[in-house]
Amino acid sequence: MTDLPVYETTISRPVECRGIGLHSGVRVRMRLVPAPAATGIVFRRVDLDGFEVPASWRYVERVSYATSLMRQGVLISTTEHLLSTFYSMGLDNVYVELDNLEVPILDGSAAPFVEMLAEAGIRATKRKRRYLRILRPVSHEVPGKFISIRPADAFRLNCRVYFPHPMVGHQSLALELTPEIYAREIAPARTFGFENELDQMRNMGLIRGASLASGVCFSAAGGVQNEGGLRFPDEPCRHKALDLIGDLALIGRPLLGEVVAERAGHAMHVALVAKIMSDPSLYEVVTAAELAERAVAAPAR
C-alpha cells in the first residue's frame, strides 16, 4: 500500500488570481484563504456578503459542460478544475473567495491552480485525515457510456474517451494518482472543444469567455487551431481525467478505490458520486493509521 498522508492539510498563506469565467464571460477575482481542520473546501461569494457554498455533492445544481454548485439560490459555476487540483495535490481545507459566480478558467487547465498552491504552501493540521474506502463495486451506465469504482488500496484511474476527430479518436489513460503525477501528467491538459460545435454552444449561452488562450479548439479541417498545438498527444483524455477527479472530489474525502470511466462526462461522474453516498454499506471511513494497523495484523491471521 502506498504511504497515505496522516493529517489533514490547509494552505500556509492566502493567494489570489484574476481571470474570466469560461461560460459566463464575467471577470472574477479568486482568493484562496487558509481554513481550520474539518472545514473542507468552502466557496465564499464575497460579492454576496460572504455567502458560503460547500464543495459537496449535496449542492450540485447542474452538470452541462461544467459542474456547478448552488445553495439557497447562490451559484458557483465551473468548479471541477479547481477541485481536481485541491484533491490531487492533497489539500483538505480552504476557503475559496470569489467576487462573481464562476471560477476563472485561466488557461483552461489546472496547471495555474497547481502553481497557486505552490505559492501558498501546504501545511499539515493536527486532525487525522479520514479516507473513504470503497468496499464493494459501484457502477453507473447509459448506452455507450460507463463509469464504475471498485475496491483498491490507493486512488487509481482508468479513463477512456472517443471523439470522431482525426486528432482524437480513441484515447486511454491509466494511472495511480499522486501529487507529482497529477502536476506533471494531468494538470497541464486543457479543456477542449470542436469548431463545428461552437455556434451551438454559444446559442445555449455557453463559452462566452472562451478563447484560444483558455482551451484547445479542434478545427473542422482536422487539425487544431491553437498556435502551439497540443501539450500531449492525448490531451483530451488527460483533461477528461482531470474533470473526473474534480467531480469525485465532491464526495468530500480522499478516495481509496479504482475508477474506470468509458466516455463518461460530468453527469455520469456526479451520478456515481450520488450512488456511493446514498448507500453507506458501499464504503467505510478510515484513517491512515487504522489501515496501517490492519496491514501489520493481516499476516498473523
Steps between C-alpha positions, in 0.01 A plus 500: 500500500624848412576709809197718564517849651403477868374852571263742333650802328433865420701770326765700684407846368235666281554519124287645222451530126272678254342367185185444295225242537500251211123487455378827652778720364500702824817635657576343835753530783572180688680487833599183688507537878617251769218318680492305828508121508164330429382797290535333161493703179260793534421760234422853621324756282659817637273705270204353692608568859726196511220249438644149524447202269684182608660295223269205553300262284195616697513838327550395138264714292580417139758304305468618140853561364614588856418414859319775689395522863208691650381569853194712573510641149869597508698349211862392473573393143776293334651360818660184362851622405562665836356209701705257291814688600413514870418130507808386307748725681370384839328817619214429743393837642482840331265794447462599134392863483336611174355838407286353222316181409766299316849368577745660251599275211855647465678290233236225502710256700575444868867597472443862618319366809790264574729805480274691739525221756877494461503873575261464795673197649319201650532421870368221719245556774469294819185318388534151359400467137204271433477300180193361330591141414280321248387155624289378207491583127262777393415589141281724289441463129296628210516379139858531379631647827612346827661593831581282800710488815627189674707432813872588489769601750569829320319740265535375144349617172434329172349750258397435138351747252392513138436802279461472121781739411827401325711636787299329775317175423545233768728598790566339838693573817570292811684623809523498879448856612771683695564875523814463288326301226206740497718810469702347219255282307147634560496864612642652176225341285258768380127500447410456135227539242427445134458778245179357359333509846591856603196680357263251661669545838488879475130479412456304824656789694830316550873579435450878507847534649674241279805574285803317367680625812260304724460168319568285198286528188505212252433634150243370256788445256646231727769696683527719806461878495736576791832634376706287737309181424425242768688462827456119485397280205215374721420837662119448476515176697726655761263792538204266539693329781556845654125569488420159644725558801338837561151355500598210729644758740141598578488191725695715745760241598799344323400175332656156515367322194560439130285696257432388144334758275397426141386813312354636824434870561402725789146362530624142530777594741249668730257210465771262623576728794130508592477120483801461729380751755142372507607154624733495804550125459712572191781667694669559832671809639846421638823672599843415359601367843208258508590368155865462602399302810292267287789447260731405787243266655405330173788242483415369849151392395 
